[in-house]
Amino acid sequence: MSDTPQVVIVGSSFAGFTAALEVRRLMGDRAAITVLDPRERFTFIPSLIWVPFGLRDADEVTFALAPVYAKKGIRFVPEAAESIDLANRTVTSASGVHRYDRLLLATGPRLAFERIPGLGPDGYTESVCNLPHALRAKEAWEAFLREPGPVVVGTAQGGSCFGASYEFALNVRHRIEKAGLSDVASVTFITAEPFLGHFGLGGVADSEDAVRKAFEKRGMEGLPNTSIKEVRDGEIELDGGRVLPFAFSMIVPPFSGVDVVRGTPGLGNEAGFVPVTPRFSHPDHPEVYAAGVDVAIAPPAPTPVPAGVPKTGAMSEEMAKAAARNIAADLGVGAHRDLPMEELGAICVLDAGAGGMIIKLDDAMSDHPKGRLMSGPQAHWAKVAFERYFLASRRRGYVRH
């Protein structure tokens, strides 16, 4: 058996991809790296809001992972992790057992549509949380254009990806206007947040006022503190009894931890998310690390309707770099360094079709985050420019900003 340290990474989206390349950069050939993910292509998830409207196709927002990893000497196994044995330090997938000295979990979330009857692609609403869902939403949008009517967009109770639902709602309104359907297609936004512009963070700068003005300008109704009771064909019933009819609806679902984490005793919390120390290692299993959406982060304050904490791509990459640095330090390269959760930065660009908002936080998880918000047409072009930069750089295996 080789004495070379084995690093196994489960997941290859923002956090997993970044961590794999960072461990390789820091360790050189002093570690063997294996990445497990059933998806053979990286998807730039922020662009999925454009796919239903025909503004992006699959090839424009994805790239093949295997060539990038092969170039870096990283073993890529296009399979899901089926089980984790913490005692023996192994991960099992369809092709066999993968031994690890250090394990990084970057699985992303499980989309828990089943918590709300009728929610999701197997029910009556659409999703843009992954590429197959976005492509299905495109078919639904095309059907909507043939038979337009009311639109309902939002984030369900227990969800945390508020930015995507705001972006999608604003883009829906923009496309409705361009199609000349404003008189027959109202847009209603529903959210678990206690107020519009809360974003799961208690608000950012003047975000409440900025969102309110954006909705008023476009004639959109916003319903915060909303909990969905049931979705039926063409209508959403809210707790409290109000029924919202729809001809098209996209609702971001509740999130939970993935099955492999939930099925491993002592690994995740009750919801299946992974607790971490300031080094992004597990508090009870220091050889296990986590980064990205699968990390357990408590909301800054309780909300009347359960609302999760958003974990943007930028935040996921920052976590991944911190975890990679500490994995390398565990293995004898460099020094450990803490990244307390309250010092985690975040940046989010919300596209509105012809405008939008740019939000920057230096300390997203602190009690009083220092945030800045800028509204205007520059937000749309900033997102387009970043999309092109991100995909071009990652296709080349470059993750340093």
N, C-alpha and C positions, 0 to 999 in steps of 0.2 A: 504494500500500500504506500502511496506517495506521501511524503511528509509536507508537501505543499499545502498551506491552509486552504480550505474549501469555503467559499462564500456562495451561498445560495440566495437568490432574490426571487420572491414570488410576486409577480405582477410586472408589467412593462409599459405602464402609462407614464405620466409626468414624473412621479416619484421613483418608480422602479427603473425606468430608462436612465434617468439622471444619476441615480445611485450606482448603477452598473458601470457607467462610464467614469464616474468619479472614483470609485474603488480601483478601477484599472489605472487611471491616471496617477493616483497616489501610490499604489502598490507595485506598478509595473508588472513584471512577470513573477513577483513573489507571492501571488495568490492565484488560484484557479476560481473562475467566476462562472456560475451557471444561472441562467434566467429562465424561469418557467412562466408561460402565459399562453393560454389557448388561442389568443388573437395573434395572427401572424403579421399584422400591420399596426403601426402606431396611428392613432386617430387624434387629430387636433380638435378636441372636444369643443372649445369655444366657437369654432366655425359651424357647428352642427345647427345652430339657430338659423343659418342661411340655407341649408340643404332643402327644407320643405318648399321653399319658394323658387327652387331651381337656380339659385345664385351660386351654388357650389355643387360639384359632383364628388363622388367618393374618391377618385384619384387625386383630386385637388387638395384634399384635406387629410390624406393618409400617406404613409410610405412603408415599405417592407422593412421589417426589423432584422431579418437574418443577415442581409449583406452588411449592415452597419455593425452588428455584433461580430460577424466573422472578421471584419477588418480590424477590430480591436482585440481579437483573440478571446472573445467571450463565447461560451457555449450557450446556444439558445435552444430550448426545448419547447416547441409549440404545444404544450399540454397544460392542463389545469393541475394544481396541487390538490390531491385527493385526501391526504391525511398528513398530520405532523406528529412526530413522536419526540416530545421534548426531552424525555429521559435519554434516548439513544441518539438524539440530534440527527434525525433524518426527516426528509420530506418524500412522500410517495406520490408518483404520478403514474399515468397509464403505462409508461415504458419501464418503470422500475423505481428503485430507491436512490435518493440523492443525499449523501452524507454532507453535513455542514459543520464547520467550526464556528461560523457566524451566519445567522439567518436574518434577512431583511424582508419584512412583510410590507408589500406595497400593492395590496390587492384591489384598492378602491372599495366602493360600497356594494352592498346587495340592494337592489331596487325592490322594496317591499310593497308592491302593488296590492297584494292580497289583504293588506290591513283595511282597505276600504272597498266595499263591494262595488264591482263594476269599473274600478279604476284601471287604466293602463291599456296597452295594445291588445291584451286578451279580453278586455272589456269594451269600453266605449270612448275612452280618451286616448290621446296621442302622447308621445314622449320624445324628447330630443336628448336623452341621457346617453345614448350610444348610437353608432352609425345605423344598424338595422332599424332601430326605432325612428330615426330621422328620415330614412328612406321610406318607411311606411307612412310617416306623417306627410311626406310629399304627395303620396297617392291620395291621402285624405284631403289635403289642401286643394288638389286639382278637382276632386269631387265637390268640395265646398264652392269653388269658383263657378261650377256649373249650376249649383243650387245653393246660393248664399243665404245666410241668416245670421243670428247672433253668435258671437264667439266668446268663449270663456277660457282664460289663461290664468295660471297661478302655480303656487306651491302648496301641497297638502300639509296638514299637521304632521309633525315629525320629520318634515323635509328640511334641508339646509341649503340647497342650491338656489338661493333667491335671485341672484344676478341673472341667471339664465332665463328664469320666468319673466323678469322685468324686460330683458332684451327681446324675448320672443313676443311679448305682448306689444311692445312698441313697434317692432318690425311688422307684426300682423296689422297693426293700425296703419302703418305706412303703406303696406301692400294693398290694403283695402281702399285707401284713398287713391292710389295710382290706378286701381281697377275701376274706379268710379262707383264703388259699392257702399259708400258711407251711409246712404239713406236706408239701407236694408241690413247692414251688418254692424251692429253695435259691438263694442269690446268691453267686457267686464273682467276685472282682475281680482282674484281671490288669493289671500295669503294668510298663513298662520302668524305672521309678524304682528306685534301689538299696534304698530302704526306703519304706514307706507314709508319706505326708506329706512326701515330699521336694519334690514339686511342680516339679521341674526347677531348683530354686534352692538345693538343699542343706538344705532344711527351713526352717521359719519358726517362731521361738520354740519352743513345745512341740508343734509340729504332728505329729510322729511319735507321741507319746503320745496326743494328742487323736484322731487317726484310728484308732489301735489300739483305744482305748476305744469309739469310735463303732461300729466293726465288731463288737467283742465284744458290745456291748449288743444289737446287732441279729442276732447269729448269722451274720455274714458272714465268709467266708474271703478273706483278702487274699494275693495272690501277687506280691511285688515281684521285680525282677531277671528278669522274664519276657520271653521272646522267642517269638513265634508262628512255627511252621514252616509250617502249612497250616490252612486252614479247609475243612471238608467239610460236607455237609448234616447239621446236627444235632450236629456235634462240632468242637472246636478242638484241634489237636495242637500242643503246645509243644515247643520245642527241649529235648531231654532225654527225650522220649518220652511224657510224661504227656498223656492225652487227656481233655478236659473236654466232657461231653455238654451240649447246650443245647436248650431249646425256644424261647428268645429270646436274642439277643445283640446288644449295641451296642458296637462297638469304634471308638475314634477312630483314624484311620489315620496313617501317616507323612505329614509335610508336605514339600513341596519348593517351589521357586520356580515361578511361572507360566510358561507357554510363551513369552510375548512377551519376558520377561526372559531366559529361558534361550536364546532364539534370537537375542539381540542380543550379538555379541561384545564383551567388555570391560565389560559392564554388571553381571552377577551373578557370584557365586562358583560353585564346582563344583556346589553344590546349587541354584543359581538364586536365592539371596537376595542382596539389594543391600547392599554395604558402604557405610558412611557415616562421615563425620567427626563431631565433636561439634556441628557446625551442622546435621547430618542431610543434608549434601550428599555427593555421590559423590566419593571422593578423587581420581579421575582425570578426572571430568567435573563441575566445580563448578556448572554450570548445571542439573544433575540432582539432585533431592532424593528422599528416600524416607522413609516413615513407616508404622508399623503392622507387621503380621505379615510383610511382605515384606522387612523389614530384617534383615540378618545380625547375629546376636548370638551370641557364643561362650558355651557353658555355663560356669558358674563353676568347674567341675572336671569331669574326665572321669568317666564312669560305666561299669560293666562292660557294660551293655546300652545302646546309643545312646539318649539321651534329650535332646530339645530344650529350649529355654528358652521358657517361656510368655510371651505378649505379650497382656495383657488389653486390654479396650476402653479402660480408663482410661489404660494405658500408651500405647496407640495414639493417643489424643487428645492426650496430653502431647507425644509426638513430633511430631504434626501441628502443634500450636501453635508448637513450636520451629522447625519447618521453615518455616511460614508467616511467622513473624517475620523469619527470615533471608532468605527470598525477597523480602519487602517491603524489607528493608535493601539487598539487591542492586539493587533497582529505585529506590533513592533515598529510601525512607521509613523512618525510624527507624534504630536501630543494631543491628549483629550481636550475637548473644549465644550463647555455647556452652552446651550441655547435655550434659555428659559422661555416658556411658551408666551409670556407677556412681552417678550422682545421680538416675537415673530412678526415680520413685516408682511404687507399685502398690497397688491395693486390690482385693480379691476377696471376694465374698459367696457362700459355698457353701450352697445350700439343701438341706435334708435332708427336706423334706416337712412336718415339724412342728418343725423346729429347724435346726441348721446351724452354720456357722463364719463369722466375719468376720475377714479377714486384711488387715493393713495393713503396707506396707513403705515406708520413706522413701528407701531406696537399694537397690532390688531387685537390681541387678547388681554390687554391691560384693562384696569377698571375705567380709565379715562383715556382712550386712545387718541393720539394726535393725528387727526385726519385732515385731508384736503380734498376738495371736490371741485371739478371744473366741468361746466356744461357748455355744449356748443357743437358745431359741425366738425370741429377738429377731432372729436371722439371717434367718429366713424372712420376717418382716415387714419387715425392712430391705430385702431384695431386692424384695419386692412394691412397697414405697413408692418405691424408686429406679426401678424399671421404669416406674411411672406418671409420675414426675417427668421421667425421661429422654425418654420418648416425647412427653409434652405439650410440653416445651421444644423438642425438635428439630423437631417438626411446625411450630413457629412460627419456625424458623430461628435459634434461640438456642443457642449452644454455650459461653457463658461461665458458669463456676460461681461 
